[in-house]
Every structure is written in structure tokens, then in C-alpha cells.
Amino acid sequence: MISREQNELMTRIGPGTPAGKLLRRYWQPVALVDEMQGERPVKAVRILGENWVLFKSDDKYGLVDRHCAHRGADLAYGRLEDGGLRCSFHGWLYDVTGKCIDTPAEPEGSRLCEHIRLRACPVVERSGVLFAYLGAGEPPAFPDFDCFVAPSAYTFAFKGYWDCNWLQALEVGIDPAHASWLHKFFEDEDPATSYGRQFRGTPADSPMPITKLLRELDRPEIRVERTGYGMRVHTLRRISDAHTHIRVTNILFPQAFVIPMNAEMTISQWHVPVDDTGCYWYSIFTSFGAPVDKDTMRSQRLKTYPAPDYKPIFARHNSWGFDAGEQKQRTFTGMGFDINIHDQWACESQGPIQDRTKENLGSTDKGIVLYRRLLLDAIRKNEAGELVVDVANASGPPAIDGIGPTASIDEYWKESDETRRRRSAWAA
């Protein structure tokens, strides 16, 4: 049972909060590279309860305090010129490091700008996502996760907004049992038309539609284990004495997971707090087979999470698109065929911040239980100045969805990962 104090400790992420200080020790996604295209790559960013402005100048990115150091005007409306971002109020100019390099309204020869600097954070581009380090001291090295190692042609990045606390959004990815219910489809489509869609194709080494497998095998065995990068979850659905379906998923501490999308593609997804009651998910799709069809992937997702703010077309205001007729005949939820909306409903309907003191957890929640222990332990260690989970030296991790021999299923998923990497144009 989670106490009210523990729930507050895990969910509140503003400046100075214990969880906020922990998350600031890790690289955080702040925007898609796609959002910084065009003639004026300037974007207001709110993350971890703070307001910033992101801009690109001379092929470098800067994330600086959103308000001018002069009299607090909003730099999101500034002019991108002369090697930086210029405030539209009095023309003060800032470079990507936050340094003021011009105060044109001051008298000729003024050296005022030499003493002016905005808060700024380092920004790096990885696989179509811009990551920023908001913490103190030197940022950690980037781990060699597959989504960062794969060449650009083999990755695709996207994002979407959910109107709830980051932790309940993350926890839906640590709960593999829900897939047989929340994502239950009463009809099986042709797997050949499933590109870019999760839970609509086939597992590795089997022609069985994943929709049929999830629908008929709805009482999975779940195993969890700690790893150097966080934790690993094994979800097993026994088909027969001879064959078992296994799904291997991973939690990258502190707030990302890596799951299989299909036999050839994985999804690495971060849940990034905007503030205590809203978050963005950032996904990097990574292909071990053919290069990603980015145009198809993008057009599919923009229909539900349209630019420029990537907020969903279905949400609380329109009951997440719920249709009672559809629920009776076609889908378990009655909320369409985009599983992101299913997950969004499950998380948002709990309220802005879930009251975990009222939960009654079951055996299928063992992954969530372990993650909360890891998170609370890391928060306490960070507050005490001790080392927390270090993912800098991590690689992989394996994310597998396949059907193998029941008697040697643990060997099967490892061999499946090795085979996929060996056949890949980049992962070998």
C-alpha cells in the first residue's frame, strides 16, 4: 500500500521537490526535431514545472529561461537574428548558452551585457528528439541504447500530450496484463496491413495475429527482475505444452520503457512531466529490419495527435471518443483502434494525480510494485547525496515479442534477440 506521503514524494516534480531533483539528473526530451523546422525555430517549452524557450541558431540549440533578464518580457516572441535570440522589448540579445551578447538600447560603449546571463541548459539531438539536461553539474553520458545507436533511417520520433501526472502515464507501460483487455479487438485484421500499428501484426516465428493471441490468452504469467538500467519484465502466455508466447519489455530508469512493437521494431518511450498534472510522451521507433517509412508513421499519428501542440483529438472533453455500439461489437473499450487513446483514457481517467492510497494491487502489478520501490529508493539516495541508478554504460536492451518452445522459453528470447541483431544492417 502506498501512503499519501509516498504518493506525493513520487509525483511532485517542481523545482526543489525530491522527485524533481532526481529527474533533473537525467537527460529529458524537450522537443521533436520536427518542431524546430522552418524559418523561425523558436519554441516555448514547459518542463518539470518551469518555463523555458528553445531556439536554434547557427545549427546549435539553446534552452534558456523564457523571460528576458532585463524586465521579464517573454522571449518566446523574440527575434531570431545576429547569432542568437533577441528580446522584442529592448533588443537584448542572447546566445544558446544564455549569455547576453548585446544591449543595443544602452549607451554606446556600455559593458552591461558582460554581466548578464540567463539560466541555460545543454541540448543535444538524438534520433529525432532534442534532449536537455536541467540538473546541476556535468550531464551524464548518453547510454548506447538501440534507439540512440541506430542510424537515422532506422528510427522515427513522435510525441503526444496526456492530461495527467507523469507517473501514472509511465506505469501503463509497466503493466503488461492490460493488453489483453484494454487493447482487445473482437476482429482480426490482415497482418499485412498492420505497418506502424501496435498489437495489429504477428509475433516473431508465428503467423498467429497478435490480436487473437491477446484475446484468447488473457491470464499471463509475469516475471520481473532488476537490471543495471532499471528493470526487465517477462510476460508469458502459454499456448500449449509445446509453445509459449513471450513478451520482453524494459524500464529505463527513471522514466522510459522499451517495448516491442512487432518482430522487427521496438518503441522507446519517455514520459516527461510538463508539470504535476500533465506530461508528454516521446517515442523513438527503432527498426532492426528495413528502414522506417517515416512519412507513413508520421501521417498515421498526426491524425490523432495533430501538430503543432500534439494534443489528442480525443480526451476528457469528448469522452475519449467513446462509442457504446463499438464497445458492444468491435473493441473492448469502445474508443477506436488507436491503442494510444486506450492508454490515454486509462491514465487520464484516474484523475490528474492518481490517489494510490485507494489501490488494491494484484499479482499482475508486480512490475509496478518493483518500479515504485526503485523510484522511492532513488529519491531517498539522491536526497542523501548518494549514487542513484546510472544508465550511462547501458546498451540494448532486448525487447522481444515472439512464440517459442515452452521448455526453453528463456533461451528462446535471448536467441531471438541475438538473431535479430545479427541480421540487422546496423545492430550486429
C-alpha positions, 0 to 999 in steps of 0.5 A: 500500500502506498501512503499519501506521503509516498504518493506525493514524494513520487509525483511532485516534480517542481523545482526543489521537490525530491522527485524533481531533483532526481529527474533533473539528473537525467537527460529529458526530451524537450522537443521533436526535431520536427518542431524546430523546422522552418524559418523561425525555430523558436519554441516555448517549452514547459518542463518539470514545472518551469518555463523555458524557450528553445531556439536554434541558431547557427545549427546549435540549440539553446534552452534558456529561461523564457523571460528576458533578464532585463524586465521579464518580457517573454522571449518566446516572441523574440527575434531570431537574428545576429547569432542568437535570440533577441528580446522584442522589448529592448533588443537584448540579445542572447546566445544558446548558452544564455549569455547576453551578447548585446544591449543595443538600447544602452549607451554606446560603449556600455559593458552591461551585457558582460554581466548578464546571463540567463539560466541555460541548459545543454541540448543535444539531438538524438534520433529525432528528439532534442534532449536537455539536461536541467540538473546541476553539474556535468550531464551524464553520458548518453547510454548506447541504447538501440534507439540512440545507436541506430542510424537515422533511417532506422528510427522515427520520433513522435510525441503526444500530450496526456492530461495527467501526472507523469507517473501514472502515464509511465506505469501503463507501460509497466503493466503488461496484463492490460493488453489483453483487455484494454487493447482487445479487438473482437476482429482480426485484421490482415497482418499485412496491413498492420505497418506502424500499428501496435498489437495489429501484426504477428509475433516473431516465428508465428503467423498467429495475429497478435490480436487473437493471441491477446484475446484468447490468452488473457491470464499471463504469467509475469516475471520481473527482475532488476537490471543495471538500467532499471528493470526487465519484465517477462510476460508469458502466455502459454499456448500449449505444452509445446509453445509459449508466447513471450513478451520482453519489455524494459524500464529505463530508469527513471522514466522510459520503457522499451517495448516491442512493437512487432518482430522487427521494431521496438518503441522507446518511450519517455514520459516527461512531466510538463508539470504535476498534472500533465506530461508528454510522451516521446517515442523513438521507433527503432527498426532492426529490419528495413528502414522506417517509412517515416512519412507513413508513421508520421501521417498515421499519428498526426491524425490523432495527435495533430501538430503543432501542440500534439494534443489528442483529438480525443480526451476528457472533453469528448469522452475519449471518443467513446462509442457504446455500439463499438464497445458492444461489437468491435473493441473492448473499450469502445474508443477506436483502434488507436491503442494510444487513446486506450492508454490515454483514457486509462491514465487520464481517467484516474484523475490528474494525480492518481490517489494510490492510497485507494489501490488494491494491487494484484499479482499482475502489478508486480512490475509496478510494485518493483518500479515504485520501490526503485523510484522511492529508493532513488529519491531517498539516495539522491536526497542523501547525496548518494549514487542513484541508478546510472544508465550511462554504460547501458546498451540494448536492451532486448525487447522481444515479442515472439512464440517459442518452445515452452521448455526453453522459453528463456533461451528462446528470447535471448536467441531471438534477440541475438538473431535479430541483431545479427541480421540487422544492417546496423545492430550486429 
